[in-house]
Amino acid sequence: MKKTTPTLAAERQYVIEKEKFVPVSQYFGEDTFNHNVIKEKLSKDVYKKLMDAINEDKTLDDETANVVAHAMKEW
């Protein structure tokens, strides 16, 4: 049986690539159900009801809430 000498991790040569710094503000909220996605996924009527609920502190009816929940789930 042939014996080999083990290679220590400290002896290995690693190539370190510097990543370009990207501020968090450049990608924050990128993969979220945001206004652009909401406009794309919901009908105009449901979108208006949702925006009224968000901006004017109104409550959503059950049917509208279910449509929004389904759109989020499918997204």
C-alpha positions in Angstrom: 0.0 0.0 0.0 1.4 3.4 -1.0 1.5 6.1 1.7 1.0 9.7 0.7 1.7 12.7 2.8 -1.3 14.8 3.7 -1.6 18.3 2.4 -2.3 20.9 5.1 -4.9 23.5 4.3 -2.5 26.2 5.4 -0.1 25.2 2.6 -2.6 25.5 -0.2 -2.5 28.5 -2.5 -5.8 30.3 -2.7 -6.8 32.9 -5.2 -8.6 35.7 -3.5 -10.8 37.8 -5.7 -12.0 41.1 -4.3 -15.7 41.7 -4.8 -16.8 45.1 -6.0 -18.5 47.0 -3.1 -22.1 47.5 -3.8 -24.1 49.7 -1.4 -27.1 48.0 0.2 -29.3 50.7 -1.2 -28.6 49.4 -4.7 -30.3 46.1 -4.0 -32.5 46.6 -0.9 -36.0 45.5 -1.6 -35.1 44.0 -5.0 -36.9 40.7 -4.5 -40.0 42.0 -2.8 -43.7 42.2 -3.7 -43.3 46.0 -4.3 -45.5 48.5 -6.1 -44.3 47.5 -9.6 -45.1 43.8 -9.0 -48.4 44.7 -7.4 -49.4 46.8 -10.5 -48.3 43.9 -12.7 -50.1 41.1 -10.9 -53.4 42.8 -9.8 -56.3 44.2 -11.7 -56.8 48.0 -11.6 -59.8 47.7 -9.3 -58.0 45.4 -6.8 -54.8 47.6 -7.0 -56.9 50.7 -6.1 -58.6 49.0 -3.2 -55.2 47.8 -1.9 -53.6 51.2 -2.2 -56.6 52.8 -0.5 -56.2 50.3 2.4 -52.5 51.1 2.6 -52.5 54.8 2.2 -55.9 55.8 3.8 -56.0 53.1 6.5 -59.1 51.4 5.1 -59.8 47.8 5.6 -59.8 45.3 2.8 -62.9 43.2 2.1 -62.3 39.4 2.2 -62.5 38.9 -1.6 -59.9 41.6 -2.3 -57.6 40.2 0.4 -57.9 36.8 -1.1 -57.0 38.1 -4.5 -53.9 39.9 -3.1 -52.9 36.8 -1.1 -53.2 34.6 -4.2 -51.1 37.0 -6.3 -48.4 37.1 -3.6 -48.4 33.3 -3.4 -48.1 32.9 -7.2 -45.4 35.6 -7.4 
